[in-house]
Amino acid sequence: MSHYVRFRPGYPAEVAHVVRRECGLPDGAVVADVGSGTGFLARVFLDAGFDVIGVEPNREMREAGDELLRPYPKFRSVNGTAEATTLGAASCDAAVAGQAFHWFDVEKTRAEWRRILKPGSSAALIWNERSDATELMRAVENVIDRFANDRDRSIREGGRSRIAGFFAPAAVKLTELPNYQDFDFDGLLGRVYSCSYIPHEVEPEAERMERELRTVFERFEENGKIRFDYKTQIYSGRLT
């Protein structure tokens, strides 16, 4: 998990403002961050002044999030899942999920979120999606494609195909924001290894993958750094 904590991107501050606008959140709203993991998304909403309840079943990730968000008195976490959050009925003004929806049971999650949300409330599903807008990012993606575990990757990327059904019959709005990280070579390696569908560092394929990433890095680096670009995607709508 150390690669995930150290090298995964955070979210632009604008995410909270988009969700506030699209979900009609009042000041002081309570946001359930479901699958809150290590707290990256929750921090954005806390910085915007919201109360946040992190719902996370993995103890190690939940504790990492608690440590990251210790300075925020408006944050608390619970041991729960998307399908069984443990939260009270009609206790939240919005429910959000960052990088986690692909793990959820759609129908059970929809029913649970409708239970915990106040009447007329909305939800948002959020991803940091690697961008393919630059030659560098296309080269990195080509390396990832060659070494990815197709089964694990398809589970994660398959979440997009279920979004419309999750919100149906309500409409879904997609908002995209730019995001990025600047990496030296060790940072680039750490970011790629943070993908669970990539070979572990001790596996034979890892050495070859690292050599190919080194070639890409040396081709594009400027002053020892490369810029790793993302599109932060926010799917929002009402759970009617």
SESE-695061 format. One record per residue: residue number from 1; residue in three letters; chain; z, x, y of N, C-alpha, C in turn. Coordinates in steps of 0.2 Angstrom, whole numbers, plus 5000, padded with zeros to 4 digits. Example, Ala and Ser with C-alpha at 12.3 -4.5 7.8 and 13.67 -1.06 7.14 Angstrom:
2
<1; ala; A; <5039; 5066; 4972>; <5039; 5062; 4978>; <5039; 5066; 4984>>
<2; ser; A; <5035; 5064; 4989>; <5036; 5068; 4995>; <5039; 5064; 5000>>
//
This chain:
240
<1; met; A; <5000; 5004; 4994>; <5000; 5000; 5000>; <5000; 5004; 5006>>
<2; ser; A; <5002; 5011; 5006>; <5002; 5015; 5012>; <4995; 5015; 5015>>
<3; his; A; <4990; 5016; 5012>; <4983; 5016; 5015>; <4982; 5009; 5019>>
<4; tyr; A; <4984; 5003; 5016>; <4984; 4997; 5019>; <4987; 4997; 5026>>
<5; val; A; <4994; 4999; 5026>; <4998; 4999; 5032>; <4995; 5004; 5037>>
<6; arg; A; <4993; 5010; 5035>; <4991; 5015; 5040>; <4984; 5014; 5043>>
<7; phe; A; <4980; 5011; 5039>; <4973; 5012; 5041>; <4969; 5005; 5042>>
<8; arg; A; <4972; 5000; 5040>; <4969; 4993; 5041>; <4969; 4991; 5048>>
<9; pro; A; <4964; 4988; 5051>; <4964; 4986; 5058>; <4969; 4981; 5060>>
<10; gly; A; <4971; 4981; 5066>; <4975; 4975; 5069>; <4970; 4970; 5071>>
<11; tyr; A; <4972; 4966; 5075>; <4968; 4960; 5078>; <4968; 4961; 5086>>
<12; pro; A; <4962; 4959; 5089>; <4962; 4959; 5096>; <4967; 4954; 5099>>
<13; ala; A; <4970; 4955; 5104>; <4975; 4951; 5108>; <4971; 4944; 5109>>
<14; glu; A; <4965; 4944; 5110>; <4961; 4938; 5112>; <4961; 4933; 5106>>
<15; val; A; <4963; 4935; 5100>; <4963; 4930; 5094>; <4968; 4925; 5096>>
<16; ala; A; <4974; 4927; 5098>; <4979; 4922; 5100>; <4977; 4917; 5105>>
<17; his; A; <4973; 4919; 5110>; <4970; 4915; 5115>; <4965; 4910; 5113>>
<18; val; A; <4961; 4913; 5108>; <4956; 4908; 5105>; <4959; 4903; 5101>>
<19; val; A; <4964; 4905; 5097>; <4967; 4900; 5093>; <4971; 4895; 5098>>
<20; arg; A; <4974; 4897; 5103>; <4978; 4893; 5108>; <4973; 4887; 5110>>
<21; arg; A; <4967; 4890; 5112>; <4962; 4885; 5115>; <4959; 4880; 5110>>
<22; glu; A; <4957; 4883; 5104>; <4953; 4879; 5099>; <4958; 4874; 5096>>
<23; cys; A; <4964; 4876; 5095>; <4969; 4872; 5091>; <4974; 4868; 5096>>
<24; gly; A; <4973; 4869; 5103>; <4977; 4865; 5108>; <4984; 4867; 5107>>
<25; leu; A; <4986; 4873; 5107>; <4993; 4875; 5106>; <4997; 4874; 5112>>
<26; pro; A; <5003; 4871; 5112>; <5007; 4871; 5119>; <5011; 4878; 5119>>
<27; asp; A; <5013; 4879; 5125>; <5018; 4885; 5126>; <5024; 4884; 5121>>
<28; gly; A; <5026; 4890; 5118>; <5032; 4889; 5113>; <5030; 4886; 5106>>
<29; ala; A; <5023; 4886; 5105>; <5021; 4883; 5098>; <5024; 4887; 5092>>
<30; val; A; <5025; 4884; 5087>; <5027; 4887; 5081>; <5021; 4888; 5076>>
<31; val; A; <5019; 4894; 5075>; <5013; 4896; 5071>; <5016; 4899; 5064>>
<32; ala; A; <5013; 4896; 5059>; <5014; 4898; 5052>; <5009; 4903; 5050>>
<33; asp; A; <5010; 4909; 5049>; <5006; 4914; 5047>; <5006; 4915; 5039>>
<34; val; A; <5001; 4912; 5036>; <5002; 4911; 5029>; <4998; 4917; 5025>>
<35; gly; A; <5002; 4921; 5021>; <4999; 4927; 5018>; <5000; 4932; 5023>>
<36; ser; A; <5005; 4933; 5027>; <5006; 4937; 5033>; <5006; 4944; 5031>>
<37; gly; A; <5007; 4946; 5025>; <5007; 4953; 5023>; <5011; 4958; 5027>>
<38; thr; A; <5008; 4963; 5030>; <5012; 4968; 5034>; <5013; 4966; 5041>>
<39; gly; A; <5011; 4960; 5043>; <5013; 4958; 5050>; <5008; 4959; 5055>>
<40; phe; A; <5002; 4961; 5054>; <4997; 4963; 5059>; <4995; 4957; 5063>>
<41; leu; A; <4993; 4951; 5060>; <4991; 4945; 5063>; <4997; 4942; 5067>>
<42; ala; A; <5003; 4942; 5064>; <5009; 4939; 5067>; <5010; 4942; 5073>>
<43; arg; A; <5010; 4949; 5074>; <5011; 4952; 5080>; <5007; 4950; 5086>>
<44; val; A; <5001; 4948; 5085>; <4996; 4946; 5090>; <4999; 4939; 5093>>
<45; phe; A; <5001; 4935; 5089>; <5004; 4928; 5091>; <5011; 4929; 5094>>
<46; leu; A; <5015; 4934; 5092>; <5021; 4935; 5095>; <5020; 4938; 5102>>
<47; asp; A; <5016; 4942; 5103>; <5014; 4945; 5109>; <5012; 4940; 5114>>
<48; ala; A; <5009; 4935; 5111>; <5006; 4929; 5116>; <5012; 4924; 5117>>
<49; gly; A; <5018; 4925; 5115>; <5024; 4921; 5116>; <5025; 4915; 5111>>
<50; phe; A; <5022; 4915; 5106>; <5023; 4910; 5101>; <5029; 4912; 5096>>
<51; asp; A; <5032; 4907; 5093>; <5036; 4908; 5087>; <5032; 4908; 5081>>
<52; val; A; <5033; 4913; 5077>; <5029; 4914; 5071>; <5034; 4914; 5065>>
<53; ile; A; <5032; 4911; 5059>; <5035; 4911; 5053>; <5030; 4914; 5048>>
<54; gly; A; <5032; 4920; 5046>; <5027; 4923; 5041>; <5029; 4921; 5034>>
<55; val; A; <5024; 4919; 5030>; <5024; 4916; 5023>; <5021; 4921; 5019>>
<56; glu; A; <5025; 4925; 5015>; <5022; 4930; 5011>; <5025; 4931; 5004>>
<57; pro; A; <5021; 4930; 4998>; <5025; 4931; 4992>; <5026; 4938; 4989>>
<58; asn; A; <5023; 4943; 4992>; <5023; 4950; 4989>; <5029; 4953; 4993>>
<59; arg; A; <5035; 4955; 4989>; <5041; 4957; 4992>; <5039; 4964; 4996>>
<60; glu; A; <5036; 4968; 4994>; <5034; 4975; 4997>; <5031; 4974; 5004>>
<61; met; A; <5026; 4969; 5004>; <5022; 4968; 5010>; <5026; 4964; 5015>>
<62; arg; A; <5030; 4959; 5012>; <5034; 4955; 5017>; <5040; 4960; 5020>>
<63; glu; A; <5042; 4965; 5016>; <5047; 4969; 5019>; <5044; 4974; 5024>>
<64; ala; A; <5038; 4976; 5023>; <5034; 4980; 5028>; <5033; 4976; 5034>>
<65; gly; A; <5031; 4970; 5034>; <5030; 4966; 5040>; <5037; 4964; 5043>>
<66; asp; A; <5042; 4963; 5040>; <5049; 4963; 5043>; <5051; 4969; 5047>>
<67; glu; A; <5049; 4975; 5044>; <5051; 4981; 5048>; <5046; 4982; 5054>>
<68; leu; A; <5040; 4980; 5054>; <5035; 4981; 5059>; <5038; 4976; 5065>>
<69; leu; A; <5040; 4970; 5063>; <5041; 4965; 5068>; <5048; 4964; 5070>>
<70; arg; A; <5052; 4969; 5068>; <5060; 4969; 5069>; <5061; 4968; 5077>>
<71; pro; A; <5057; 4971; 5081>; <5059; 4970; 5088>; <5057; 4963; 5091>>
<72; tyr; A; <5054; 4958; 5087>; <5053; 4952; 5089>; <5058; 4946; 5087>>
<73; pro; A; <5062; 4944; 5091>; <5067; 4939; 5089>; <5063; 4932; 5087>>
<74; lys; A; <5057; 4931; 5089>; <5054; 4924; 5088>; <5050; 4925; 5081>>
<75; phe; A; <5052; 4930; 5077>; <5048; 4930; 5070>; <5054; 4930; 5065>>
<76; arg; A; <5052; 4926; 5060>; <5055; 4926; 5053>; <5050; 4926; 5048>>
<77; ser; A; <5052; 4928; 5042>; <5048; 4928; 5036>; <5051; 4924; 5030>>
<78; val; A; <5047; 4921; 5026>; <5050; 4917; 5020>; <5046; 4920; 5014>>
<79; asn; A; <5049; 4919; 5008>; <5045; 4920; 5002>; <5042; 4914; 5000>>
<80; gly; A; <5035; 4914; 5001>; <5032; 4908; 4999>; <5024; 4909; 4998>>
<81; thr; A; <5021; 4904; 4996>; <5014; 4905; 4995>; <5010; 4900; 5000>>
<82; ala; A; <5003; 4900; 5000>; <4999; 4896; 5003>; <5000; 4889; 5001>>
<83; glu; A; <5001; 4888; 4994>; <5001; 4882; 4991>; <5008; 4879; 4991>>
<84; ala; A; <5013; 4883; 4992>; <5020; 4881; 4992>; <5024; 4886; 4997>>
<85; thr; A; <5024; 4884; 5003>; <5026; 4888; 5009>; <5034; 4888; 5009>>
<86; thr; A; <5037; 4883; 5007>; <5044; 4882; 5008>; <5046; 4879; 5015>>
<87; leu; A; <5041; 4878; 5019>; <5043; 4876; 5026>; <5044; 4869; 5026>>
<88; gly; A; <5047; 4866; 5031>; <5048; 4859; 5032>; <5042; 4855; 5034>>
<89; ala; A; <5042; 4849; 5032>; <5037; 4844; 5034>; <5036; 4844; 5041>>
<90; ala; A; <5030; 4844; 5044>; <5028; 4843; 5051>; <5032; 4848; 5055>>
<91; ser; A; <5033; 4854; 5053>; <5037; 4859; 5056>; <5033; 4864; 5060>>
<92; cys; A; <5027; 4864; 5060>; <5022; 4869; 5063>; <5017; 4866; 5067>>
<93; asp; A; <5015; 4869; 5073>; <5010; 4867; 5077>; <5003; 4870; 5075>>
<94; ala; A; <5003; 4875; 5071>; <4996; 4878; 5068>; <4998; 4882; 5062>>
<95; ala; A; <4993; 4883; 5058>; <4994; 4887; 5052>; <4988; 4892; 5052>>
<96; val; A; <4989; 4898; 5051>; <4984; 4903; 5051>; <4984; 4908; 5045>>
<97; ala; A; <4979; 4911; 5044>; <4978; 4916; 5038>; <4974; 4921; 5040>>
<98; gly; A; <4976; 4927; 5039>; <4972; 4933; 5041>; <4970; 4937; 5035>>
<99; gln; A; <4964; 4938; 5033>; <4962; 4942; 5027>; <4965; 4939; 5020>>
<100; ala; A; <4966; 4933; 5020>; <4970; 4931; 5014>; <4967; 4924; 5011>>
<101; phe; A; <4963; 4921; 5014>; <4961; 4914; 5012>; <4957; 4914; 5005>>
<102; his; A; <4954; 4920; 5003>; <4951; 4920; 4997>; <4955; 4920; 4991>>
<103; trp; A; <4962; 4921; 4992>; <4967; 4921; 4986>; <4969; 4913; 4985>>
<104; phe; A; <4968; 4909; 4990>; <4971; 4902; 4990>; <4968; 4897; 4986>>
<105; asp; A; <4971; 4893; 4983>; <4969; 4887; 4979>; <4967; 4882; 4985>>
<106; val; A; <4961; 4880; 4986>; <4959; 4877; 4992>; <4962; 4870; 4992>>
<107; glu; A; <4962; 4866; 4987>; <4964; 4859; 4988>; <4972; 4859; 4988>>
<108; lys; A; <4975; 4863; 4985>; <4983; 4864; 4985>; <4985; 4866; 4992>>
<109; thr; A; <4981; 4871; 4994>; <4983; 4874; 5001>; <4982; 4869; 5006>>
<110; arg; A; <4976; 4865; 5006>; <4975; 4860; 5011>; <4980; 4855; 5011>>
<111; ala; A; <4982; 4853; 5005>; <4988; 4848; 5005>; <4994; 4850; 5008>>
<112; glu; A; <4996; 4857; 5006>; <5002; 4860; 5009>; <5002; 4861; 5016>>
<113; trp; A; <4996; 4863; 5019>; <4996; 4864; 5026>; <4996; 4857; 5030>>
<114; arg; A; <4993; 4852; 5027>; <4994; 4846; 5030>; <5001; 4843; 5030>>
<115; arg; A; <5005; 4845; 5025>; <5012; 4843; 5025>; <5016; 4847; 5030>>
<116; ile; A; <5015; 4853; 5031>; <5019; 4857; 5036>; <5017; 4856; 5043>>
<117; leu; A; <5011; 4854; 5044>; <5008; 4854; 5051>; <5010; 4847; 5054>>
<118; lys; A; <5011; 4847; 5061>; <5013; 4841; 5065>; <5006; 4837; 5065>>
<119; pro; A; <5006; 4830; 5065>; <5000; 4826; 5065>; <4995; 4828; 5071>>
<120; gly; A; <4989; 4829; 5069>; <4984; 4831; 5073>; <4983; 4838; 5074>>
<121; ser; A; <4987; 4842; 5071>; <4987; 4850; 5072>; <4981; 4853; 5068>>
<122; ser; A; <4980; 4859; 5070>; <4974; 4863; 5067>; <4976; 4869; 5064>>
<123; ala; A; <4971; 4872; 5061>; <4972; 4878; 5057>; <4966; 4883; 5059>>
<124; ala; A; <4968; 4889; 5057>; <4963; 4895; 5059>; <4963; 4900; 5053>>
<125; leu; A; <4957; 4902; 5051>; <4956; 4907; 5045>; <4953; 4913; 5049>>
<126; ile; A; <4955; 4919; 5048>; <4954; 4924; 5052>; <4952; 4930; 5048>>
<127; trp; A; <4947; 4934; 5049>; <4945; 4940; 5046>; <4943; 4945; 5051>>
<128; asn; A; <4944; 4952; 5049>; <4941; 4957; 5052>; <4935; 4959; 5047>>
<129; glu; A; <4929; 4958; 5049>; <4923; 4959; 5045>; <4920; 4965; 5047>>
<130; arg; A; <4919; 4970; 5043>; <4915; 4976; 5044>; <4909; 4974; 5047>>
<131; ser; A; <4907; 4977; 5053>; <4901; 4976; 5056>; <4895; 4980; 5053>>
<132; asp; A; <4889; 4978; 5053>; <4883; 4982; 5051>; <4878; 4983; 5057>>
<133; ala; A; <4881; 4983; 5063>; <4877; 4983; 5069>; <4875; 4990; 5071>>
<134; thr; A; <4878; 4995; 5068>; <4876; 5002; 5070>; <4874; 5006; 5064>>
<135; glu; A; <4870; 5011; 5065>; <4868; 5015; 5059>; <4874; 5018; 5055>>
<136; leu; A; <4879; 5020; 5059>; <4885; 5023; 5056>; <4888; 5018; 5051>>
<137; met; A; <4889; 5012; 5053>; <4892; 5007; 5049>; <4888; 5005; 5043>>
<138; arg; A; <4881; 5005; 5044>; <4877; 5004; 5038>; <4877; 5009; 5033>>
<139; ala; A; <4878; 5015; 5035>; <4878; 5021; 5031>; <4885; 5021; 5027>>
<140; val; A; <4890; 5019; 5030>; <4897; 5018; 5027>; <4896; 5013; 5022>>
<141; glu; A; <4893; 5007; 5024>; <4893; 5001; 5019>; <4889; 5003; 5013>>
<142; asn; A; <4884; 5007; 5014>; <4880; 5009; 5008>; <4884; 5013; 5003>>
<143; val; A; <4888; 5017; 5006>; <4893; 5021; 5001>; <4898; 5016; 4998>>
<144; ile; A; <4901; 5012; 5001>; <4905; 5007; 4998>; <4902; 5003; 4993>>
<145; asp; A; <4896; 5000; 4995>; <4892; 4996; 4990>; <4891; 5000; 4983>>
<146; arg; A; <4890; 5007; 4984>; <4888; 5010; 4977>; <4894; 5011; 4973>>
<147; phe; A; <4900; 5011; 4976>; <4906; 5012; 4972>; <4911; 5006; 4971>>
<148; ala; A; <4909; 5001; 4974>; <4914; 4995; 4974>; <4914; 4992; 4967>>
<149; asn; A; <4920; 4989; 4965>; <4921; 4985; 4960>; <4918; 4978; 4961>>
<150; asp; A; <4912; 4976; 4959>; <4909; 4970; 4961>; <4913; 4964; 4960>>
<151; arg; A; <4917; 4964; 4954>; <4921; 4958; 4953>; <4926; 4957; 4958>>
<152; asp; A; <4930; 4962; 4959>; <4935; 4962; 4964>; <4933; 4960; 4971>>
<153; arg; A; <4927; 4963; 4973>; <4924; 4962; 4979>; <4922; 4955; 4980>>
<154; ser; A; <4919; 4952; 4975>; <4916; 4945; 4975>; <4922; 4940; 4976>>
<155; ile; A; <4928; 4941; 4973>; <4933; 4937; 4975>; <4935; 4937; 4982>>
<156; arg; A; <4935; 4942; 4985>; <4937; 4942; 4992>; <4931; 4939; 4997>>
<157; glu; A; <4925; 4941; 4995>; <4920; 4939; 5000>; <4918; 4931; 4998>>
<158; gly; A; <4920; 4929; 4992>; <4919; 4922; 4990>; <4922; 4917; 4994>>
<159; gly; A; <4928; 4919; 4998>; <4932; 4915; 5002>; <4928; 4911; 5007>>
<160; arg; A; <4923; 4915; 5010>; <4919; 4912; 5015>; <4915; 4905; 5013>>
<161; ser; A; <4913; 4905; 5007>; <4909; 4899; 5005>; <4914; 4893; 5004>>
<162; arg; A; <4920; 4894; 5004>; <4925; 4888; 5003>; <4928; 4885; 5010>>
<163; ile; A; <4926; 4888; 5015>; <4929; 4887; 5022>; <4927; 4879; 5024>>
<164; ala; A; <4920; 4878; 5023>; <4918; 4871; 5025>; <4922; 4866; 5021>>
<165; gly; A; <4923; 4867; 5015>; <4926; 4862; 5011>; <4934; 4861; 5012>>
<166; phe; A; <4937; 4867; 5015>; <4944; 4867; 5016>; <4945; 4862; 5022>>
<167; phe; A; <4941; 4863; 5027>; <4941; 4858; 5033>; <4938; 4852; 5033>>
<168; ala; A; <4934; 4850; 5028>; <4930; 4844; 5028>; <4935; 4838; 5028>>
<169; pro; A; <4933; 4833; 5031>; <4926; 4831; 5034>; <4926; 4834; 5042>>
<170; ala; A; <4931; 4837; 5044>; <4931; 4839; 5051>; <4926; 4845; 5052>>
<171; ala; A; <4924; 4846; 5058>; <4920; 4852; 5059>; <4923; 4858; 5060>>
<172; val; A; <4920; 4864; 5058>; <4923; 4870; 5059>; <4919; 4874; 5064>>
<173; lys; A; <4923; 4878; 5069>; <4920; 4882; 5074>; <4922; 4889; 5072>>
<174; leu; A; <4916; 4893; 5073>; <4917; 4900; 5072>; <4917; 4904; 5079>>
<175; thr; A; <4922; 4908; 5080>; <4922; 4912; 5086>; <4922; 4919; 5084>>
<176; glu; A; <4918; 4924; 5086>; <4918; 4931; 5085>; <4920; 4935; 5090>>
<177; leu; A; <4924; 4940; 5089>; <4926; 4945; 5094>; <4925; 4952; 5092>>
<178; pro; A; <4923; 4957; 5096>; <4923; 4964; 5094>; <4929; 4967; 5093>>
<179; asn; A; <4929; 4971; 5088>; <4935; 4975; 5086>; <4933; 4982; 5084>>
<180; tyr; A; <4937; 4987; 5084>; <4936; 4994; 5081>; <4942; 4998; 5080>>
<181; gln; A; <4941; 5003; 5076>; <4945; 5009; 5075>; <4942; 5015; 5076>>
<182; asp; A; <4945; 5020; 5079>; <4942; 5027; 5079>; <4946; 5031; 5074>>
<183; phe; A; <4942; 5035; 5070>; <4945; 5039; 5064>; <4942; 5046; 5064>>
<184; asp; A; <4947; 5050; 5062>; <4944; 5057; 5060>; <4943; 5056; 5052>>
<185; phe; A; <4941; 5061; 5049>; <4938; 5060; 5042>; <4944; 5058; 5038>>
<186; asp; A; <4950; 5060; 5038>; <4955; 5058; 5034>; <4957; 5050; 5035>>
<187; gly; A; <4956; 5048; 5042>; <4957; 5041; 5043>; <4951; 5037; 5040>>
<188; leu; A; <4945; 5039; 5040>; <4939; 5036; 5037>; <4941; 5035; 5029>>
<189; leu; A; <4943; 5040; 5026>; <4945; 5040; 5019>; <4950; 5035; 5018>>
<190; gly; A; <4955; 5035; 5022>; <4961; 5031; 5021>; <4959; 5023; 5022>>
<191; arg; A; <4954; 5022; 5027>; <4952; 5015; 5028>; <4948; 5013; 5022>>
<192; val; A; <4944; 5017; 5019>; <4940; 5015; 5013>; <4944; 5014; 5007>>
<193; tyr; A; <4949; 5018; 5006>; <4954; 5018; 5000>; <4958; 5011; 5001>>
<194; ser; A; <4959; 5009; 5007>; <4963; 5003; 5008>; <4959; 4997; 5005>>
<195; cys; A; <4953; 4997; 5003>; <4950; 4992; 5000>; <4951; 4992; 4993>>
<196; ser; A; <4954; 4986; 4990>; <4956; 4986; 4983>; <4951; 4987; 4978>>
<197; tyr; A; <4944; 4985; 4980>; <4939; 4986; 4976>; <4936; 4993; 4975>>
<198; ile; A; <4939; 4998; 4979>; <4936; 5004; 4979>; <4940; 5008; 4973>>
<199; pro; A; <4937; 5013; 4970>; <4940; 5017; 4965>; <4946; 5021; 4968>>
<200; his; A; <4952; 5021; 4964>; <4958; 5024; 4966>; <4956; 5032; 4966>>
<201; glu; A; <4960; 5035; 4970>; <4959; 5042; 4972>; <4959; 5047; 4965>>
<202; val; A; <4963; 5044; 4960>; <4963; 5048; 4954>; <4957; 5047; 4949>>
<203; glu; A; <4953; 5042; 4951>; <4947; 5041; 4946>; <4942; 5046; 4947>>
<204; pro; A; <4938; 5047; 4942>; <4932; 5052; 4943>; <4927; 5050; 4948>>
<205; glu; A; <4926; 5044; 4949>; <4921; 5042; 4954>; <4923; 5044; 4961>>
<206; ala; A; <4930; 5044; 4962>; <4932; 5045; 4969>; <4930; 5052; 4972>>
<207; glu; A; <4930; 5057; 4969>; <4928; 5063; 4971>; <4920; 5063; 4974>>
<208; arg; A; <4916; 5060; 4970>; <4909; 5059; 4973>; <4909; 5055; 4979>>
<209; met; A; <4912; 5049; 4979>; <4913; 5045; 4985>; <4915; 5049; 4991>>
<210; glu; A; <4920; 5053; 4990>; <4922; 5057; 4996>; <4917; 5061; 4998>>
<211; arg; A; <4913; 5064; 4994>; <4908; 5069; 4996>; <4903; 5065; 5000>>
<212; glu; A; <4901; 5059; 4998>; <4896; 5055; 5002>; <4899; 5053; 5008>>
<213; leu; A; <4905; 5051; 5009>; <4908; 5049; 5015>; <4908; 5055; 5020>>
<214; arg; A; <4910; 5061; 5017>; <4910; 5067; 5021>; <4903; 5068; 5024>>
<215; thr; A; <4898; 5067; 5020>; <4891; 5068; 5023>; <4890; 5063; 5029>>
<216; val; A; <4892; 5057; 5028>; <4891; 5052; 5033>; <4895; 5054; 5039>>
<217; phe; A; <4901; 5056; 5038>; <4905; 5058; 5044>; <4902; 5063; 5048>>
<218; glu; A; <4900; 5068; 5045>; <4897; 5074; 5048>; <4891; 5073; 5052>>
<219; arg; A; <4887; 5068; 5049>; <4881; 5066; 5053>; <4882; 5062; 5059>>
<220; phe; A; <4888; 5058; 5060>; <4889; 5054; 5065>; <4895; 5056; 5070>>
<221; glu; A; <4899; 5060; 5068>; <4905; 5062; 5072>; <4903; 5065; 5078>>
<222; glu; A; <4908; 5063; 5083>; <4908; 5066; 5090>; <4915; 5068; 5091>>
<223; asn; A; <4915; 5074; 5093>; <4922; 5077; 5094>; <4927; 5076; 5089>>
<224; gly; A; <4925; 5076; 5082>; <4929; 5075; 5077>; <4931; 5068; 5075>>
<225; lys; A; <4927; 5063; 5078>; <4929; 5056; 5077>; <4923; 5052; 5076>>
<226; ile; A; <4924; 5046; 5073>; <4919; 5041; 5072>; <4922; 5034; 5074>>
<227; arg; A; <4918; 5030; 5076>; <4920; 5023; 5078>; <4918; 5018; 5072>>
<228; phe; A; <4923; 5015; 5070>; <4922; 5010; 5064>; <4923; 5003; 5067>>
<229; asp; A; <4917; 5000; 5067>; <4916; 4993; 5071>; <4917; 4987; 5066>>
<230; tyr; A; <4920; 4982; 5069>; <4922; 4976; 5065>; <4919; 4970; 5070>>
<231; lys; A; <4918; 4964; 5066>; <4918; 4958; 5070>; <4924; 4954; 5068>>
<232; thr; A; <4928; 4952; 5072>; <4934; 4948; 5071>; <4932; 4941; 5071>>
<233; gln; A; <4932; 4937; 5065>; <4929; 4930; 5064>; <4935; 4926; 5064>>
<234; ile; A; <4935; 4920; 5068>; <4940; 4915; 5068>; <4937; 4908; 5067>>
<235; tyr; A; <4938; 4906; 5061>; <4936; 4899; 5059>; <4942; 4894; 5060>>
<236; ser; A; <4940; 4889; 5065>; <4946; 4885; 5067>; <4943; 4877; 5066>>
<237; gly; A; <4948; 4873; 5065>; <4947; 4866; 5065>; <4953; 4862; 5063>>
<238; arg; A; <4952; 4855; 5063>; <4958; 4851; 5061>; <4958; 4850; 5054>>
<239; leu; A; <4964; 4849; 5051>; <4965; 4847; 5044>; <4966; 4839; 5044>>
<240; thr; A; <4961; 4835; 5045>; <4962; 4828; 5046>; <4963; 4825; 5039>>
//
